[in-house]
Amino acid sequence: MEFRTIIEPFRIHSVAPLRMTTPQQRREAVAAAGYNLFGLHSDDVMIDLLTDSGTGAMSRDQWAAIQHGDESYAGSPSFEIFRDAVQNLFPFKHVIPTHQGRAAEKILFTALGGSGKSFPNNTHFDTTRANVEYTGAEAVDLVIAEGRDPASLHPFKGNMDVAALDAFLHARKGSVPAVFVTLTNNSGGGQPVSLANLRQTSALCRQHGVPLFLDACRFAENGWFIREREPGQQDRTVADIVREMASLADGMTMSAKKDPMGNIGGWLALNDDALAEQCRNLLILTEGFPTYGGLAGRDLEALAQGLKEVVDHDYLRYRIRSTAYLGEALLKAGVPVMQPIGGHAVYLDARALLPHIDPLHYPGQALAVALYEAGGIRGCEIGTVMFGKQADGSERAAPMDLVRLAIPRRSYTQSHIDYVIEVCEHVAGNAKALRGYGIVAQPKQLRHFTARFAPLG
C-alpha cells in the first residue's frame, strides 16, 4: 500500500540555523545587492533554492570517507577509489578530476574549440555556452519543439531534435568537433532525455564521425525518469541504465556538485588517448596534478561514496517525488510551472504569470525578486537575463522566461516546501502589481551572476 506522505529515507544528523528576516529587511538587502539575488549574503536568505549545485547535505558515510582521504600530491590512493567509483557507472578509459564542472568544460573546449567551430547540444547551460563562446566557437541548441513549450506534457522534453542535428551535421561538415547532450536538460526545465533518443543521437554521431559527449551532472535523476517513463525500462536498475547511457557516448563532463552529492568537485572522462593527453596537460596548467585535479583527497573519497548513494532507488524515489510535491501543489493553486515537473527543480513560468512585462524587461527577474522580498526565498532566473545577450552584444528574448526553484539534496523538510508553496501563491495572487527591471551594469559574459538591476516605473 502506498501512502500520500513522502518520507525522507534518512534521519537528520546535524542542523544549521536559519535567520528569520522581515520583509523590510529583505527589501533593503535586495536593493543593496542591485536586485541581483546572487549578490545577497546567504544569511539574509531563509529558503535558498538558488541552485542545487554543491548545496546538498552529505551523508554520515561521506563524512567518514573524508577522514579516510589521502592528501599526497601525486599517486594518492584516494584518486584510485574515486576513479573506480566513476568507472563503475561511466566506464570511460580516462578519468580526469577537476574542481568543478565548468573547469572540465574549460579544458575540453580549449582543446576542441576555436573560431569557425560549432557545438550542438539539446540545450547548453550558462557556463557551457560561455566556455564554448569564449574560444570563438558557436553554441547551438537543438532541443525538440516540445522542450520550448512550458505547458507541453511530453515525458522527455530534453530530447535532442535528431532530424535537426542530422541537417546541422551535414551543413557544418568538418567544423563540429563534438556533439553534447545535457542530462537532465537544466536550461529547459530539468527535463530528461530518453534512452531511445540518446541511442538515435549516438548512432547519428557515429554515422557522421563526430564524438558524442554527455553533460551528465544529473545522470541519476535522468536514469530514474527513464525507468519510470520509458517502455521496457521498468525492471532495470538505475545504475544499469546509467551504464548504457555512458556506453553510447565517447566522453563526458561532470559537475559532481549535483548528483554525485558533493559540495565541490567534477571531472572530465573520455576514451580518446590523444585528446586525454592534451586535456591532462591543460589540467596541470590550470587545476593541478592528474591524480587530484584541484581537489583534496578527502573530496575525492566523499564523491566516490556519493556515487554509490545517488543510484539508490529509495533515495531517487524520494528525490523525484518530493520535487513533484512542490510542482503539483503550485499547479493546483493555479501557478504556471514547467510541465512535467523536473527532477532537481520546479520552474515557474514567469512569462505566463507576468504577461504584462515585456521579455526584455525581464519577467523572470521580477518574479524572483518578488519571491525573495515576500518570503526570503532565493530562486534563479533562467530566461532573458541569462540567455538574452548574444555573442555579438545584441539582445533578444530567450525562448522562455523561467524562475528555477532548485531543491538542494537532503537539506529541506516538507514544512520548508509547504512554506515555499504559500509564498508562491501569495506572489502569484499579486502578480499584476509586479513591474519589470532594467540592467544598469553588466559584464561581457555570464551577466546574470554580477549584473545590477533597477526596477522600472
N, C-alpha and C positions, 0 to 999 in steps of 0.2 A: 504494500500500500504506500502511495506517495502522498506526503503532506505538503501543504502550501508553504510552510515556513522553510526558508533556506538557511540551514545552519552552517557555520564555518567549520571546516574539517580540521580545526586546531583550537587550542586554548591560548589565551593571551598571557604571555610570559613576563613582559615588562611594558610600561606605558610612558608616553610623553605628554606633558600638559598642553592644552590649548589655551591661548589667551583670548578671553571673551571681550570683543570690542563693541562699541556703539556705532550707529550709523554716522554720527558726526565725525567720530574718529576715522572711520573708513573713508568718508568723503575727503577729509583733509589729507589722508595718506595717499589716495589715488591721484589727487590733484598735484601733490608734491612729486609724484612719480611721472608726471606728464601724461596721465591717463593711460599708461602702459603697465599692464599687470605684471610684466617681467621685472619692472622696476620696484615693485613692492618688497619690503622686508618681510620675510616669512612669518615673523612674529605677529604681523598685522593681518595674517590670513587665518581664518577659522577652519575652513574645509578646503584643502589645497588639491584641486583637480586640474592644475595647470598641465601636468604630464604624468604618465606612469613610468617615465624613464628614470631609473635609479632611485625612486621614491618609495619602493615597497619595503616590507619588513622581512628581514632574513630569519630563517628558522634556527632552532636550537642546534641542529646538526651543522648548519652553515657556520654558526659562531664557533662551534667546536672545531670545524675544519680550519678556521682562521688560526687557531692555536697550533695547528699542525704545519702551517706554512713555512717553507724554507726560503730564506732570503739571499741565497747565493746569487752572485751576479750572473754567472754562466753555469749552465748544466744543472739547474735546480730540479730536484725530483718533483717539486710542485708543478712544474711545467708538464712533466710526463703524465701526471694524474689529470691535469687539465686537458691535454691533448687527447688522451684516451677517452675522456668523457665526451669531448666534441666528436671524435671519430666514431664513437658508438652510435651516434644519431646521424652524423654527417660524414660519411667515410671518404672525405677528400684526402688526397695524398699529402698536401702541405697545409699545416695549421699555423697561422702567424698571429700571435696575440697583439692587441692594441689597447690603448687606454679607454677607448670607446668607439662606437660605430663610425662616427664621422672621420676618425683617424684612418680606419680601414678604407673608407671611401676616398679620402685624400690620397693615400698611397696608390690605390688601384687606378684612379682616374689620372693621376700624374703619370703613371706608366702607360696608360692606354689612350688618354685624351689628346686634345690639341685642336687647333683651328681646322675647320673643314670636316670634322668628325661628328657623328651623331650617335646618341644613346637612347633607343626607345625603351619605354617602361610602361607597365599598366598605369601607374601614376608615381612620378618622383615625389619624394618628400622634400622638405625645405633644404636640409643640408646636402642631400644627394644632388638636387638640382644645382645648388650653389657650387659644389665641388666640380660638377661637370662643366658648368659655365665658366668657372674660374680658369680652366685650361683653354678656353676659347671654343670648346665643343658645344653642341646643341643638345638639350634635353627635351625629348618629345614624349608626350603622354598619349597612350593608345588604349585606354580602358574602354570596355563595351559601353554602348549608349546608356544602358540602364544604370551604369555606375555614375552617371552625371545627373541622375534624376533622384532627388532625395525620397520621393514617395514610392518609387518602384519597389516591388516586393521580390525581385529576383533573388534567389538564395545565394548566388555567387557574383555579387556586383563588382568584385575586384578583378574579374576575369579580363585577360588580355583580349583585345579585338584581333583575332588571328588573321582575318582577311586583310585588315588594315596593316598589320605587321608584315604580311606577305608582300603587299604592294609597296610598303616602305622599304623593305629589304631589296626588292627589285630596283626601285628608283634610286636608292643610295648604295648600290652595289660597290663594295670596296671601301666604303667610308664609315661602316658601322663596326667598331671594334668588339662590341658585346651588346647583348640584349639583357634587360633586367626585368624581373618580376618581384614586386613587393608583397610580402606575406605577413600579416593581412595588409590590405591597402589602406594605409593610415590616412592619407590626404583625401581619400574617397569614403570616409566614414567608418574605418576599421572593418571593411568588408572583405570576406575571404575569397580565395581563388580555388576553383575546383580542381581535383586531381585530373579529370578529363581535359580541362583547359590547359593545365600545365603539361600534360602529355602531348597535346597538339602543338603547343608553343615550342616544346623541346624538339619534336620531330621537324618542325619548320626551320628551327635554327640549324639543325644538323643538315637539312636539305640545302640551306644557303651557306653552310660552312662558317657560321658565326657562333661563338660561345654564348651560353646562357648562364647568367648569374642570378642568384636569389638574394634579395634584401630580406633576410629571414628573421628579423628580430621578434616577430610574434608568431613563430612557426607552430608552437604547440596549440595556440588558440585556433590557428588556421586548420591544423590537423583535427581538432575536435569538431569544428564545423563540417569538415569533410565526413567524419564518422557519423555525425548526426543528420546531415542533409543529403549526402550523395548516395544514390542507389548502389548497392553492392559493397558498401564500406562499413556497415554497421557491426560486423563481427570482428573487425580488426582492432588492434591496439593503436593508440595514437603514436607510440614510438615506431611501430612498423610503417604507418602512413608517412611519418616524417622521413624515415629512411628511403622510402620510394620517392618522395619529393626531391630529396638530395640526389638520388641516382639519376634524375632527369636533367641535372644541371652540371655545369663544368666548374662552378665555384660559387662563393657566397661572401657577402659582407654581413656583419652581425654587430648590433648594439646589445651587449649582454646585460644592459640595464633594464631590459624588458623581460621577455620570457625566461631567460636564464637566471632570473631572480637576484641579480647583483646590484649593488649600489654604484658600481663603476665597472668598466671593462668592455671588451669587444674582441672581434677577431676577423681576419681575412683568411679564407680557406679556398684552395684551388688545386687543380691537377697538373697544370702546365708547368714543367720544370723550369723553363727559361724565364717565364713570367714570374714564377715564385722567387727565383734568384734576384731578379730586378726589384721585386717588392721588398725582399728582405734587406737589400742594400738601402732602399729608401727608409725602411723601418729603423735601421741603425742610425741613419742621419736625423730622424725626427722623433722616434719613440724610445728606442733602447735596444738592447741585445735581443736576438730572436727567441730566447727562452724566457723572456719576461715582457718585452714589448710595452713598456710604460706602466706595467702593473707590478704590485708587490706579490711575492709568492703566496701570501695569505689570501689575496684577492683571487688568484688562480684556483686555489683549493675551494674557496667559497662558491665560485662559479661551477666547478666540477660537481659539487653537491647539488647546486640549484638545478643543473641539467637533469639530475635524477628525479628531483621533486616535481618539476614542471610538467612532466608527462604522466603524472599520477592522475587517474581518472576521477577520483573523488575530488581532488583539487580543481581540475578543469571543469567538472560539473558545477561546483560551487562558483567558480570564477565567472563562467558564462551566464549562469542563471542569476547571479547577484547583479551583474551589469544589466541584464534584461529586466530585472525588477525595477530599476530606475527608469529605463526607457518605456516600459509598459505603463507605469504609473503616470508618466508625463503625457503619453498618448491618450490615456483615459481622461486626463484633465484638459485635453484639447491643445496641448503644447506641441507644435510641429517638430518632429525629430526625424533624422535619417532612419529609414527602414530598409531591411530588417535591422534590429539592434546589433551593433558590432560586438566584438569580443572584449576590447580593453576600454571602451569609452562609449558614452552616449553623445551624439552630435545634434545639437539644437539647430534647426533650420532658421537662421536669423533672417534670411531674405523673405521667407514666407511669413514669419511673425511680424516683421517690420517693413511691409511693402511701401510705406511712405518715405523710407530712407533710401536714397539712390545708392547703388552698389559702390560708387566712387566716393560716397560719404561714409562708407564702412559700417553697415548694419551689424556685422559680427562684433566689431569693436564696441559699438554702442550697447549691445546686449551683454557682452562680457563685463563691461564696466558697471552696468546696472545690477548684475548679479552680485558683484563684489560689494557695491555700496549698500544693497538691500540686506545681504546676509553674510558677507565675509567669505563668499565662495569665489575662488580664483579658477577660472577656466582659461581656454586658449582659443583665440580667433584663428580659424582655418578658412581663409577666404581671400578677399581682395587686398587686405593688408599684407598677408603672407605671400600671395601669388600674383598680385595685380601688376607689380612693377616688372617690366620686360627687360631683356638683356640690353636693348638699345636705349634704355632710360625712359621710354614711354610708359603709359599706364592704361590698363583696360580691366574691366570687371572680370573677376575669376569665374569659373563655371558655376560655383556655388559659394554662398556665404554662410559658414557654419561656425558654431561655438562648440568646441570639444570639451566635454567633461570627462577627463581621463582618470580612471579609478586606480590608485596605487594598489599593488598586490598585498593582500593580508594586512591592510592598515586601518581601514574604517569598518565600523559595525553597521548594522541595519538602521539603527537610530540616527546615525550620521546621514545615511542616504535618505531617510524619511524627512530629515530637516532640509536636505537639498531639494527634495520634491516640493516642499512647502514654499521655499524661496523662489523656485522657478515658477510655480503657479502664481505667486504674488507679482512677480515682474511681468509675466505674460498678461496678467489682468490689467496692467497699466502700460501696455506696450505702445499705445497711441501717443503717450506723453514723451516717449524717448525721442531724442534727436541725434543726428549724425555727428561725425567728428572730421576734423581736418588734420593733416600732418603738418607740424611746424618745424620738425627737424628729423632727418633720416640719414642713415649711412648708404653706401652704394649697394651693398648686398646684405641679405638676411635682415631687412629693416625691422621686421616685427620684434626682434629681440631688444632693440635700443631706441626705436623711433619715439618721438614725443608728439602728443596729440593735444588738440584743444577742441572743446565742444562747440558746435555750430549753433547759431541762433540764441 
